Structure formats: C-alpha cells, structure tokens
Amino acid sequence: MRVLVVTDAWRPQINGVVRSLEHMADQAPSFGVEMTFLTPERFRSFPMPTYPEIRLSLTRPDTVERMIAEATPDHVHIATEGPLGLTARLACRRQGRVFTTSYHTRFPEYLSARLPVPEEWSYRALRWFHREARVMMVSTPSLERELSARGFRNIVRWTRGVDTTLFRPRHERVVDFPGPIFLYVGRIAVEKNLEAFLSLDLPGTKVVVGDGPARQELERQHVGVRFLGSLAGEDLARVYSSADVFVFPSLTDTFGIVLLEALASGLPIAGFPVTGPVDVINSSGCGVVDEDLRKAALAALDVPRDLCRAYGETFTWRESARQFFSNIQAAHTGA
C-alpha cells in the first residue's frame, strides 16, 4: 500500500508531530506500506508569526493536486491543518479520494494565548477541516471525549511510543546540580505554561531543556533555574536519567511524547490533571497529577523509578504504527 502523508510540520522542527511521523516512516516497511511525504521542503515558505519554527508554505491548490496525482498514492493522510493540509484536503475532495486526518495540536488554545481570537471560532474551523475525513486520529481517550463533546466525529485512536533503548535509566548523572532535580523538556513558549513550574518553591534545582520565544524572558526572571538549551539523542537521554522528577506544566498538549521519554528513563511525572498526564499516567502509579503542581512534584519524589521504567517499556513505536496503519487500512477499505 502506498501512503502519502501531507504535513505542514517537518524538519528542522523538533516536535511531537514530526517525531511521530518519522517513526511511522521507519515502521512502514514492516507493515507492507510504502510511505512518502509532501512537506514544506518542496515549496517557498515563510515563518509563522509568533512561531517561526513552523514554515507556512506558499502554494496553489492545483499545484498540490498535481503533486498528489504524481505520487500515485493508494491513500492520503493529512497530518496538519496548515496551508498544505488545506490544499491537500481540497485536492482530495476534487479527485474523489478518501483521506484521513490527525489532530495533534490545540491550535484554538495556542491562538487565543497570543491573539484575541475566541476559541470557538477556531474550533468551528477545525470541525470544518476534519469533517470530510473518513477518520480523524487522536492520541488519548480524554482528547477523544473532549472533541466528541465539541462536535467532532469519526474519531479513532492513535497512541504514541518511545525508544526504550535510547531512553533508559543510567548510572552516571551528567547534570551535576544540587538535588533533587526537577526537569522540564519541551518548547519554551507561552502555551506551555512553563511559569507554573518555574515559580514553584521546590528544593534542589529546576532544569529546563529546550528553546523558544519565551526563553530569554524566563531566564531573566528565574536566575536560579538551569536552562540547558535544545538537546537531542544521547545528550538528552543522559539528562533525563540524571533527574529525579519530570514536571509537565502544560494545560494544552494533546499528548506529550516527552512524558514517555521520562518514564522510559525511570522518571516519575508531575503534572496537572489534564489531557496528556492523566492519560499517560492513568492508574500506573508512575506519577502524580494535582491542581497544586508543587504538591504533585514533591509527591512524585516517592514514586519508585523501576516502576516508571517498567511502565514506560509498554509504549512502543511498533504498536503506535500498528494503530496508525490499521486506521488507514480500515478507512481506505471502508471497514
């Protein structure tokens, strides 16, 4: 089966959308799938205002329609709701192609955090975007319930995975700061609610890995916090294993692959009781969610690290890919 994935999010971005799609491509051959991509790399683009890592492609519907036809896919999956996603949706409608979509990002909340745009306006636009898809894939049960209540239909599940060989407990501690070490990994931007973590009165050291538009201001305000910048691969994995608790302050993420990376590294999670932490932690006992984030962070210190590692090992990219390609196959055949 030939699957063409259309995505506005692509390298050099480092985010959950890109990483998930890369892992699907790695797994595709073992499921008998030839997977190709239509990304901003093939178009002139400009940086998205307030989010310059995202490049918005400059193209025309007939151009994208021609590119899709030339790719001769059996199925088209539209991963994002940006310019490429919109033009691909139109092309599939014109060509009478069945297509699927996925819901990765809470754009209504992200947009309203930056501009005076009511969330319901954005949700209305997203309902329109996804309503013609045979199925819309979401990552968690709580997100499925929330979007169903907002009028979205044809929702199916597509979970995420983690590389448990790279992200694992290690004996060495490369982060040599006073403990306990409370760690955050992710984009440093207003929608991540990072101030809720950095302002906590906690013992030891707060460590932040990542970059983004809010870094300079937060670094100036919180002089005791250690900002390590963007890390990847072994460098990132060693920092995870050197920490004591992973703190996830976001109120808007739809999942959070970093949660799985932390668990696989033996780190308990502290977060708010929202989509993402509540779905990942579930009844595992591998973290604490509470409206009081300080209380959650301190309580998470008592969670056994070996319990977190064992639970993290249950999330695999192969199972994620099985769900993804099964959803596509069922949508394509009308099963």
LOFIKOL-990834 format. One record per residue (C-alpha): x negated, z negated, y; residue in one letter; residue number from 0; chain. Coordinates in pm, 1 decimal, always signed. Each point is the difference from the previous one (the first is absolute). Layout:
! residues N
((X, Z, Y), A, NUM, A)
...
This chain:
! residues 335
((+0.0, +0.0, +0.0), M, 0, A)
((-130.5, +92.2, +345.4), R, 1, A)
((+79.9, -260.2, +267.1), V, 2, A)
((-70.2, +58.9, +368.9), L, 3, A)
((-16.8, -315.0, +212.3), V, 4, A)
((+54.4, +40.8, +373.4), V, 5, A)
((-140.3, -286.7, +205.7), T, 6, A)
((-74.4, -65.3, +366.0), D, 7, A)
((-220.1, -294.0, -103.5), A, 8, A)
((-334.6, +109.6, -138.0), W, 9, A)
((-373.2, -52.5, +18.9), R, 10, A)
((-188.7, -132.7, +188.9), P, 11, A)
((+282.8, -253.6, +33.7), Q, 12, A)
((-33.2, -306.5, -220.1), I, 13, A)
((+348.2, -127.6, -74.8), N, 14, A)
((+241.2, -61.7, -282.5), G, 15, A)
((+158.0, +345.4, +15.2), V, 16, A)
((-330.6, +184.6, -31.3), V, 17, A)
((-138.0, -228.2, -268.1), R, 18, A)
((+317.6, +17.9, -208.0), S, 19, A)
((+6.3, +379.9, +10.2), L, 20, A)
((-369.4, +22.6, -87.1), E, 21, A)
((+58.7, -214.6, -307.2), H, 22, A)
((+297.5, +216.9, -101.4), M, 23, A)
((-225.9, +305.7, +18.5), A, 24, A)
((-261.3, -174.3, -217.3), D, 25, A)
((+262.8, -83.4, -262.1), Q, 26, A)
((+187.6, +332.0, +13.1), A, 27, A)
((-193.0, +190.6, -272.8), P, 28, A)
((+74.2, -268.1, -259.2), S, 29, A)
((+372.1, +58.0, +63.7), F, 30, A)
((-28.6, +376.5, -28.1), G, 31, A)
((+38.0, +46.7, +376.3), V, 32, A)
((-197.2, +225.3, +233.6), E, 33, A)
((+24.7, -170.3, +338.8), M, 34, A)
((-88.1, +166.2, +331.1), T, 35, A)
((+38.6, -109.5, +360.4), F, 36, A)
((+114.2, +139.6, +331.4), L, 37, A)
((-161.9, -221.9, +263.8), T, 38, A)
((-103.0, +3.1, +368.8), P, 39, A)
((-341.8, +133.2, -106.3), E, 40, A)
((+149.1, +349.7, +3.3), R, 41, A)
((+140.0, -14.0, +352.9), F, 42, A)
((-95.8, -66.5, +356.8), R, 43, A)
((+104.2, -354.8, +81.9), S, 44, A)
((-5.6, -269.5, +263.7), F, 45, A)
((-18.9, -381.0, -27.0), P, 46, A)
((+327.1, -186.6, -14.4), M, 47, A)
((+51.9, -208.6, +317.3), P, 48, A)
((-81.8, -371.0, -60.3), T, 49, A)
((-106.6, +85.6, -359.2), Y, 50, A)
((-290.0, +249.4, +41.0), P, 51, A)
((-109.1, -16.6, -364.0), E, 52, A)
((+311.6, +202.7, -83.4), I, 53, A)
((-32.2, +367.6, +87.2), R, 54, A)
((+322.0, +182.9, +85.8), L, 55, A)
((-13.8, +359.2, -117.1), S, 56, A)
((+87.6, +293.6, +222.9), L, 57, A)
((+184.2, +254.4, -211.6), T, 58, A)
((+314.3, +208.4, -35.7), R, 59, A)
((+269.0, -18.9, -270.6), P, 60, A)
((-65.5, +357.6, -111.9), D, 61, A)
((-372.1, -76.7, -42.4), T, 62, A)
((+68.5, -299.5, -222.7), V, 63, A)
((+265.7, +196.8, -186.6), E, 64, A)
((-256.2, +271.6, -75.1), R, 65, A)
((-261.5, -253.4, -110.6), M, 66, A)
((+244.4, -165.9, -237.8), I, 67, A)
((+94.7, +335.4, -149.0), A, 68, A)
((-366.7, +95.2, -43.3), E, 69, A)
((-67.2, -328.4, -184.6), A, 70, A)
((+266.2, +99.0, -258.7), T, 71, A)
((+91.7, -361.5, -78.5), P, 72, A)
((+256.2, -100.6, -258.1), D, 73, A)
((+85.6, -296.2, +219.0), H, 74, A)
((-62.6, -117.8, +357.7), V, 75, A)
((-41.1, -365.7, +89.2), H, 76, A)
((+13.0, -89.1, +370.7), I, 77, A)
((-191.4, -322.9, +54.2), A, 78, A)
((+39.5, -52.2, +375.0), T, 79, A)
((+249.9, +57.2, +278.9), E, 80, A)
((-243.2, +157.7, +250.4), G, 81, A)
((-26.3, +361.5, +120.6), P, 82, A)
((-114.4, +133.2, -338.0), L, 83, A)
((+267.8, -197.7, -180.2), G, 84, A)
((+269.8, +130.1, +234.2), L, 85, A)
((-104.7, +363.3, -30.2), T, 86, A)
((-37.5, -30.1, -377.8), A, 87, A)
((+351.0, -146.8, -21.8), R, 88, A)
((+134.0, +298.9, +193.0), L, 89, A)
((-196.8, +242.3, -216.1), A, 90, A)
((+132.6, -151.5, -322.2), C, 91, A)
((+354.9, +19.8, +133.1), R, 92, A)
((-46.8, +367.3, +94.7), R, 93, A)
((-154.5, +85.6, -336.4), Q, 94, A)
((+253.0, -199.4, -200.4), G, 95, A)
((-270.0, -221.8, -146.7), R, 96, A)
((+66.8, -341.6, -146.7), V, 97, A)
((-230.1, -253.9, +162.8), F, 98, A)
((-67.6, -372.3, -8.8), T, 99, A)
((-117.0, -237.5, +272.3), T, 100, A)
((-157.8, -343.0, +24.4), S, 101, A)
((+47.5, -279.7, +251.9), Y, 102, A)
((-336.1, -157.2, +80.5), H, 103, A)
((+15.5, -129.0, +354.6), T, 104, A)
((+242.9, -194.4, +217.8), R, 105, A)
((-19.3, +239.7, +291.7), F, 106, A)
((+305.7, -150.2, +175.0), P, 107, A)
((-168.7, -339.8, +23.3), E, 108, A)
((-338.1, +151.3, +88.3), Y, 109, A)
((+153.8, +213.7, +275.0), L, 110, A)
((+206.9, -279.9, +150.7), S, 111, A)
((-310.6, -221.1, +11.6), A, 112, A)
((-156.8, +253.0, +236.2), R, 113, A)
((+289.1, +165.5, +183.3), L, 114, A)
((+354.9, -102.0, +102.7), P, 115, A)
((+162.2, +204.1, -277.6), V, 116, A)
((+284.4, -171.7, -192.7), P, 117, A)
((-78.0, -24.2, -370.1), E, 118, A)
((+341.3, +139.5, -94.7), E, 119, A)
((-78.2, +328.4, +176.7), W, 120, A)
((-310.0, +40.3, -212.7), S, 121, A)
((+180.3, -100.0, -319.6), Y, 122, A)
((+267.3, +259.8, +73.3), R, 123, A)
((-271.3, +265.1, +22.1), A, 124, A)
((-160.1, -119.6, -324.1), L, 125, A)
((+333.8, +5.1, -183.4), R, 126, A)
((+39.5, +362.8, +109.3), W, 127, A)
((-352.5, +83.8, -115.0), F, 128, A)
((+35.6, -147.6, -348.9), H, 129, A)
((+364.2, +78.2, -76.3), R, 130, A)
((-66.6, +351.6, -138.9), E, 131, A)
((-271.2, -120.9, -238.5), A, 132, A)
((+97.3, -13.1, -364.7), R, 133, A)
((-153.4, -348.7, -5.3), V, 134, A)
((-180.2, -222.3, +250.0), M, 135, A)
((-273.2, -218.9, -148.7), M, 136, A)
((-58.2, -356.6, +123.3), V, 137, A)
((-253.3, -256.2, -113.6), S, 138, A)
((+192.8, -327.5, -39.3), T, 139, A)
((+339.8, -141.7, -99.6), P, 140, A)
((+52.1, -174.0, +335.4), S, 141, A)
((-69.6, +322.3, +191.1), L, 142, A)
((+246.9, +181.9, -222.9), E, 143, A)
((+267.6, -259.1, +75.6), R, 144, A)
((-71.4, +10.1, +371.9), E, 145, A)
((+9.6, +378.3, +27.4), L, 146, A)
((+311.9, +20.2, -215.3), S, 147, A)
((+169.7, -236.7, +242.7), A, 148, A)
((-106.7, +232.6, +283.2), R, 149, A)
((+169.0, +296.6, -163.8), G, 150, A)
((-287.5, +167.6, -185.4), F, 151, A)
((+89.0, +151.1, -336.8), R, 152, A)
((-161.6, +139.1, -317.8), N, 153, A)
((-268.9, -269.0, +2.3), I, 154, A)
((-240.7, -38.6, -292.0), V, 155, A)
((-300.8, -224.1, -55.2), R, 156, A)
((-365.3, +95.2, +28.7), W, 157, A)
((-232.2, -300.9, -20.5), T, 158, A)
((-371.3, -10.7, +82.9), R, 159, A)
((-318.8, -89.2, -186.9), G, 160, A)
((-353.3, -127.3, +45.0), V, 161, A)
((-348.9, +80.6, -130.5), D, 162, A)
((-71.0, -316.1, -198.9), T, 163, A)
((-355.3, +111.6, -78.8), T, 164, A)
((-98.8, +14.0, +365.9), L, 165, A)
((+212.2, -291.9, +116.5), F, 166, A)
((-91.4, -293.8, -221.8), R, 167, A)
((-127.0, -359.3, +26.9), P, 168, A)
((-375.5, -20.3, +59.5), R, 169, A)
((-246.3, -287.4, -8.3), H, 170, A)
((-183.6, +86.1, +321.3), E, 171, A)
((+151.8, -76.6, +339.6), R, 172, A)
((-108.4, +250.7, +263.0), V, 173, A)
((+202.1, -164.8, +277.5), V, 174, A)
((-213.9, -299.4, +91.9), D, 175, A)
((+231.7, -185.3, +237.9), F, 176, A)
((+135.8, -357.4, -14.2), P, 177, A)
((+280.5, -23.4, -255.7), G, 178, A)
((+269.4, +29.9, -89.6), P, 179, A)
((+10.2, +366.4, +98.2), I, 180, A)
((+336.7, +147.8, +93.3), F, 181, A)
((-14.2, +380.0, -12.4), L, 182, A)
((+203.1, +283.9, +151.6), Y, 183, A)
((-64.3, +366.4, -86.0), V, 184, A)
((+180.9, +280.8, +176.6), G, 185, A)
((+66.6, +183.5, +321.6), R, 186, A)
((-40.2, -206.7, +316.5), I, 187, A)
((+309.2, +98.4, +195.0), A, 188, A)
((+306.5, -160.6, +152.4), V, 189, A)
((+230.2, +86.2, -291.2), E, 190, A)
((-217.8, -200.3, -241.8), K, 191, A)
((+91.1, -329.3, +173.0), N, 192, A)
((-362.8, -109.5, -25.9), L, 193, A)
((+33.4, -252.1, +281.6), E, 194, A)
((+218.9, -209.5, -233.0), A, 195, A)
((-304.2, -47.2, -223.4), F, 196, A)
((-275.5, -25.3, +259.2), L, 197, A)
((+180.3, -269.3, +199.6), S, 198, A)
((+36.7, -233.8, -299.8), L, 199, A)
((-179.5, -332.9, -2.1), D, 200, A)
((-181.7, +29.7, -333.4), L, 201, A)
((-316.1, -158.2, -141.9), P, 202, A)
((-301.4, +216.5, -76.7), G, 203, A)
((-21.6, +358.4, +125.3), T, 204, A)
((+239.9, +286.0, +64.9), K, 205, A)
((-145.5, +340.9, -91.5), V, 206, A)
((+147.4, +337.0, +99.1), V, 207, A)
((-95.4, +330.9, -162.3), V, 208, A)
((+125.3, +317.6, +164.4), G, 209, A)
((+27.7, +171.5, +332.7), D, 210, A)
((+265.2, +119.4, +240.8), G, 211, A)
((+116.7, +6.8, +360.7), P, 212, A)
((+54.5, -377.1, +26.3), A, 213, A)
((-342.8, -100.6, -130.6), R, 214, A)
((-181.0, -30.2, +332.1), Q, 215, A)
((+267.2, -218.2, +157.2), E, 216, A)
((+43.9, -223.7, -306.0), L, 217, A)
((-374.9, -38.5, -37.8), E, 218, A)
((-19.8, -112.3, +361.7), R, 219, A)
((+285.5, -249.4, -41.3), Q, 220, A)
((-115.0, -148.8, -332.9), H, 221, A)
((-372.9, -60.3, +28.7), V, 222, A)
((-16.3, -208.4, -317.2), G, 223, A)
((+136.7, +276.9, -220.4), V, 224, A)
((-252.1, +220.0, -182.8), R, 225, A)
((+85.9, +370.7, +42.7), F, 226, A)
((-195.2, +206.5, -253.0), L, 227, A)
((+132.0, +346.3, +88.9), G, 228, A)
((+112.5, +261.9, -252.2), S, 229, A)
((-137.2, -36.0, -352.8), L, 230, A)
((+59.8, +194.2, -318.7), A, 231, A)
((-107.5, +15.1, -362.7), G, 232, A)
((-242.9, -262.8, -123.8), E, 233, A)
((-49.2, -145.7, +347.4), D, 234, A)
((+372.7, -69.4, +31.8), L, 235, A)
((+33.2, -125.2, -357.7), A, 236, A)
((-280.7, -254.2, +50.0), R, 237, A)
((+169.7, -140.9, +308.6), V, 238, A)
((+327.1, -43.3, -188.7), Y, 239, A)
((-172.6, -193.3, -276.1), S, 240, A)
((-179.4, -219.5, +254.4), S, 241, A)
((+321.5, -125.9, +160.8), A, 242, A)
((+232.8, -281.2, -103.5), D, 243, A)
((+343.4, +116.0, +120.9), V, 244, A)
((+133.7, +339.1, +105.5), F, 245, A)
((+232.6, -32.9, +299.1), V, 246, A)
((+253.9, +277.8, +55.1), F, 247, A)
((+180.3, -57.5, +332.5), P, 248, A)
((+183.3, +333.4, +20.0), S, 249, A)
((+377.7, -3.8, +30.1), L, 250, A)
((+43.1, +377.5, -26.2), T, 251, A)
((-213.4, +139.1, -284.6), D, 252, A)
((+191.2, +165.6, -282.0), T, 253, A)
((-248.0, -116.5, -265.4), F, 254, A)
((-364.0, -75.6, +77.5), G, 255, A)
((-256.2, +133.9, -249.8), I, 256, A)
((-239.2, -258.4, +144.1), V, 257, A)
((+213.7, -265.2, -171.8), L, 258, A)
((-84.2, +148.9, -338.4), L, 259, A)
((-367.8, +30.8, +91.5), E, 260, A)
((-2.3, -367.6, +90.9), A, 261, A)
((+171.6, -105.7, -323.3), L, 262, A)
((-234.4, +211.1, -212.7), A, 263, A)
((-289.1, -172.1, +178.1), S, 264, A)
((+140.3, -340.0, -95.7), G, 265, A)
((+143.6, -82.5, +343.6), L, 266, A)
((+331.8, -178.6, +47.8), P, 267, A)
((+228.3, +139.5, +271.5), I, 268, A)
((+159.5, -171.0, +296.5), A, 269, A)
((+270.1, +181.9, +193.0), G, 270, A)
((+342.7, -4.9, +151.4), F, 271, A)
((+306.7, +34.7, -228.1), P, 272, A)
((+47.3, +371.5, +72.5), V, 273, A)
((-20.3, +333.5, -181.8), T, 274, A)
((-346.5, +38.1, -145.6), G, 275, A)
((-111.8, -359.1, -68.3), P, 276, A)
((+327.2, -107.3, -161.9), V, 277, A)
((+2.9, +308.9, -222.7), D, 278, A)
((-365.5, -12.2, -101.1), V, 279, A)
((-21.2, -375.6, -55.7), I, 280, A)
((+348.9, -22.9, -149.4), N, 281, A)
((+8.0, -290.5, -248.7), S, 282, A)
((-368.4, +30.7, -94.0), S, 283, A)
((-113.8, -316.9, +176.8), G, 284, A)
((-290.7, +200.5, +147.2), C, 285, A)
((+77.6, -73.9, +360.7), G, 286, A)
((+218.0, -181.7, +247.6), V, 287, A)
((+253.2, +146.5, +241.0), V, 288, A)
((+143.6, -211.1, +277.6), D, 289, A)
((+135.5, +40.3, +351.7), E, 290, A)
((-283.0, -239.6, +91.2), D, 291, A)
((-306.1, +218.9, -61.5), L, 292, A)
((-241.7, -292.4, +41.7), R, 293, A)
((+181.3, -194.2, -268.9), K, 294, A)
((-13.8, +302.5, -229.9), A, 295, A)
((-372.3, +53.7, +60.4), A, 296, A)
((-92.1, -360.4, -73.5), L, 297, A)
((+221.7, -17.5, -307.9), A, 298, A)
((-153.5, +321.2, -136.7), A, 299, A)
((-337.2, -177.7, -24.7), L, 300, A)
((+134.0, -179.4, -307.5), D, 301, A)
((+92.9, +317.6, -189.8), V, 302, A)
((-234.2, +65.0, -297.3), P, 303, A)
((-216.6, +308.9, +51.8), R, 304, A)
((+10.0, +99.7, -366.6), D, 305, A)
((+380.4, +11.7, +19.2), L, 306, A)
((-23.0, +242.5, +291.5), C, 307, A)
((-248.0, +222.3, -183.1), R, 308, A)
((+213.2, +14.5, -314.0), A, 309, A)
((+307.6, +92.7, +201.4), Y, 310, A)
((-190.2, +258.2, +205.3), G, 311, A)
((-104.5, +173.4, -321.1), E, 312, A)
((+365.5, +81.3, -74.8), T, 313, A)
((+11.6, +247.8, +291.2), F, 314, A)
((-160.7, +330.4, -99.3), T, 315, A)
((-19.6, +338.8, +166.3), W, 316, A)
((+93.1, +160.5, -330.6), R, 317, A)
((+335.0, -179.1, -4.7), E, 318, A)
((+48.9, +93.3, +365.7), S, 319, A)
((-67.3, +364.3, -86.4), A, 320, A)
((+233.8, -14.3, -299.6), R, 321, A)
((+282.0, -109.5, +230.3), Q, 322, A)
((-87.6, +257.7, +264.2), F, 323, A)
((-10.6, +299.5, -233.2), F, 324, A)
((+300.6, -120.3, -201.7), S, 325, A)
((+201.3, -15.8, +322.4), N, 326, A)
((-107.6, +352.7, +89.0), I, 327, A)
((+75.4, +134.9, -346.8), Q, 328, A)
((+345.1, -158.6, -4.0), A, 329, A)
((+77.6, +130.9, +348.4), A, 330, A)
((-124.6, +348.6, -84.9), H, 331, A)
((+205.2, +28.4, -318.0), T, 332, A)
((+302.6, -178.1, +144.2), G, 333, A)
((-18.0, -267.1, -269.5), A, 334, A)
